Amino acid sequence: MLSKIINQSKIDHFSKWFQRADSIVIVSHVSPDGDAMGSSLGLAHFLESQDKTVTVIMPNAFPDFLRWMPGSKDVLIYDKYKEYADELIANADVICCLDFNAIKRIDTMADAVLASSARKILIDHHLNPEDFCRIIISHPEISSTSELVFRLICRMGYFSDISYECAQCIYTGMMTDTGGFTFNSNNREVYFIISELLSKGIDKDDIYRKVFNTYSESRLRLMGYVLTTMKVYDGCSTALLSLTKDEQSKFDYIKGDSEGFVNIPLSIKDVCFSCFLREDTEKQMIKVSLRSVGTFPCNQLAAEFFGGGGHLNASGGEFYGTMEEAKEVFEQAIEKYKPLLQKKGQ
């Protein structure tokens, strides 16, 4: 049995919207990851099983290693089809905002979503959600937004309507947002949910292979290159990886090729904090990814130095400036947090 995390009044409120709605739009954050895609497509499959007209709209393209997911070919990319997407958003009965806590996280799509008269629900697991939706289901203690989508469907009484395709998507989101269940996944209810998803016929081993073992040769060569430039900070239990635009171009970089790089240094003995700085090929900024093990609060450091946030062990942010300036700010950050890092490294 699952504990009743989501408030019953919110379940009832959304159930009324859901019953009356014909057209539903699902949106998620810029540079969608496995949880953004998994929660959005999982919810979409469920809603379609209830004879709803559903459109999933992402601000920009998602990684190639997620294109196998059922329904991914029907995802509308906002920066390619803005006019059509704006029309769908404006005419929607309900807009489901998944896996983001701030309206800026959907980039140029934000204005259209805010202007729409549709009823809006936020389903998310990041800290400090903004108040731009009438229903806010926010639980930072939960492993992923995909897990929250599963809980919502079950609490509404529709577990039996979760299809094989829906289960595949939800599992993918849960798996990717926990690093293959290696962090934020100590709650035993996570494994109860996995068991229930397995009952729908999914092959979790096959899903793992499709997500993590279908990369290109150029990705592996890129990984090797990035590791040769890795910097480990002695006495701080910290490692830094970086990747510029010029370096990406040398390895035929495509979206998603650097996914998971930030986790690699955590396999080094005594390293408890890892940072990956990647120069964005579309925007003039540095994407900051942070991971930690144990109790080191990488989300706190992300918020203080990179205008970001996230979870205790997995967070990120952005830096507007050069790669060298970003590295300088990161080194200022680890200097401030040095007492905590030294303590973790003992």
N, C-alpha and C positions, 0 to 999 in steps of 0.2 A: 504493500500500500504506500501511496505517496502522501506526504504531509500536505496540508492545504495552505500553501505559501501565498497564493494570490487571494486578495480580499474578495469575499463572495459578492459584495455589492458591485465590484468591477466586472466580475463574471456576468452577473445579471444584466448590467448596463450594456455590455458589448453584445450579449445574446439578443437583446431587443434590436440593436442596430443591425446585427447580422441577419435577423429574420426579415426585416423590412427592406434591406438593401438589395439592389439588382446589380449595380456596377461598383466594383471594389478595386482600388488601386493600392498596390504595395510598393513602398519605396524604402531604400536603404542607403547607406553612406557611400561617399566617394571612395574610389579604389576598393570595391567590394571584395571581402575575403570569404573564407569558407563559411563562417557563421552568418554573414550578411546574405550570402546566396542560399545557404541551407535553410535558414529560418524563413526567408522570403518565398522560396520555391516550395518548402514544406507546407507553409500556410496556404499558398496558392493552390496546391493540389487538393488540400482539404476543402477549401472554399468552392473549387470547381466541382467537387463531388456532391456539393449541395446546390448545384445548378446556378451558381453565381457567375457573372461575367467578371473575370479577374485579369488584371494586367500588372506585371512586375516591371517596375521602371528603376534602372540604376543610373546614377549620374554620369558614369563613364564605364569603360570596358572592364570586364573581369578577367582573371587569369585563365590561360589556356587549360591548365590542369583541372579546371572545374567545368569544362564544356561538356563532359560526359553526363553531367547531372540531368535527370529527367526534367524537361521544361526549360532548360537553359537556352535553347534555340529561340524561344519565344520572348525572352527578356528584351525589353525596349531600352536602348541606350540613349539617354537624354541628350548628350552632346552631339549625337548624330541626327536625332529626329525630334528636335526641340518643339517645333510647331505642333506636331501630332501629339506628343507627350503632354504639352500644355493643355490641349483640348481635352484629353482623357482625364487629366487631373482636375480641370475646372468642372467637368460634368460628373465626376464620381459621387456616389452616395456616401461612401466611406473611404478614408485613406488610412492605411495601416503603416505607421512609421516604425521600422524595425532596426534594431542594433545600432542606434545612435542616440545620444543624449542632448545634443545641441543642434539647432536648425542649420548652423553653418556647415555641419558635417555632410549635408547633401548639396553643398556648393551652389551652383547657379540654378538648381531646381528649387531652392528655398522660397523664392518669391512666389512661384506658381502654387506651391503647397500652402503657403500662408494665405494667399489670396482666395483659395478655393473655399466654397461654402460647405464642402463635404464635412461630415463628422470625422474627427481624427482621434486615433488611438495610438499611443506610444507603447511599444513592448521592447524592453531593453534591460541590460544588466551592467550598465556603466554608472559610475557615481554622479550625483548631482544633476538629475535631469531638468532641462528647462521646461517651462510651463507653456507649451505651444499646442498641446492636445487636451481635449476634454477628459479623456480617460488616460491615465498614466499607470502602466504596469511596469514598475522599475524595481529590480531585485539584484543589486550588485553581488550578493552572496551566492547567486546561482551561476553555474559554470558557463552558460552560454545563452544567447537569445533563443537559439533552437530548442534548448531544454524548456524555456518558458513557453514557447509555442506548443510544445507537446503537452505541457501541463494545462495550458488554456483549453486546448481541444478536449482533453480528458475531463476537465472540470465542467465543460459545457455538455458532457455526456455523449461524445462522439468518438470514443476510442475505436469502436468497431468500424468506423468509416475511414480510419487511417489506412491508406492504400500502401502497397509495396513501394510505389514511387515516392509518396510522402515520407515514408519511413526512411528510405535511402537518404533523402535530403536532410531530414532532421538529424540522422546519425552523423552525416558528413559535417554538419555545423558543430555538433557537440565534439566530435573527434578533433577537428582542426583548431577549435578555440581552446582546447586543453593540451595542444601539442601531442596528440595521440594519447590523451589521458595521462599526461606526465606532470601537469600542474592544474591548480584550481579544480581538482577532481577527486577529493578525498571523501566527499559526501556519498554514503552508500546508496542513496536514492538515485544517483547517476547510473549505477550499475543495474538497479531495478528497471530504470527506463531502457537501458540497452537491452535487457532481457525481453522487455515488451516489444521493442523494435525488431529483435531477432524473431519473435513470434510472427511477424509480418512477412518473414521469408528473406530478409536482407542477408547479404554475405558481407560481413564486416571486414573480412580479410581482403576480399576483392575491392571493396571501397578504399581500404588503406593503400592497396597497390595503385589504384587509379589516381589517387591524390598525390601520393609520395614517391611512386616509382615509375612515373611515365615522363620524366623530364628529358630534355634534349642533351646531346653531347656537349653543346656549347655551355649549358648550365653547369655541368660538372667541371668543365675547364674554367669557367668563371669562378666557381666555388674555390677551386685550387688557387687561382690568382688572388682572390680576396683573402684567403688564409695566409698567403705569403706576406701580405701587407698588414696583418693583424698586429696590434700593439697590446701587450699585457703590462699592466701597471703593478710593479712589485710593491708588496705591502698594502695594496688596496683591494686585492681579490677581484680585480676588474679587468675586462678586455674590451677593446674597441676595434670594430670593423668599419670600413668605409668604401664607397663606390661612387665615382664621379660619372658625369655624362660621357666624357671621353672614354673612360674605361669600359662603360657599358657598350659603346659602339664597337669596340674591338672584339666583342664576344657575341655579336648578333643578338643583343638583349631583347627579350620580349617580356611583356607584363607577367609577373609571377616567377621569373627566373631566379630572383633572390629571396623568394619565400623560404623562411626557416633558417636563413643564414645566421640571424641573431641568436639562435639557440645553440649553435655549434660550440662557441667558447665555454659554455656551461659544462661541457664534458671534460674540461681541464681541471685537474685536481686543485682544490682551494679557490677556484674562480666562482664567485657567487653572483656576479653582476656583469651583464653584457650589453653593449650598445652597438647598434648598426646605423650608420649615417649614409643615406643614399640620396644622391642628387636627382630630383625629379626631372624626367625628360620633357614633361609638358608644362610645368610651372617653374617659376624662378624661386625655388625653395629647396631645402634639405628635409627629407623625410627621416624622422627619428624613431627608431624602434628600440625598446628597452625590455630586457628580461632579467629576472633574478630568481634565486632559489632561497628557501627559508623565509625569514621575516624581513629581508631588506626591502624597503618601500620604494620600488622604482616608480610607482605612480606619483608619489610625493615629489620625487626629483623631476619627473616629467612636467608636472604642473608648475613647479617653481622656476625651472630654467627653459622649458621649451613650449610653454603655453598649452600643454596637453593634459593627459590623465590616463585613466584606465584602471587596471587591477593591481593588486599588491605585487604580483610577480610578472605581469605582462601589461605593458603600457606603451605609450608613444606620444609624439608631438611633432612640431614643425619648427624649422629655423629659417629665417629669411636673411640670407647673407651667403658668403663663400664657404666652401668646405673647410678651409683653414680656420675661419672664424667660428664655425660650428664646433670644431675640435677644441678650440680654446675655451668656449663656453662649457663644453662637456668636462674639460679638465678643471675648470673652476667649480663645477658641480661636485665632482668626486673629491676635490679638496675640502669642500664644505662637509660632505658626508663621510669623510675619511674615518672619523671615529667609529661609525657604524660598520663601515667596510672592513676596517682592521679587526674589529670584534668578530665579524663573521668569518674572517680568514684564519682565526686562531684555532 
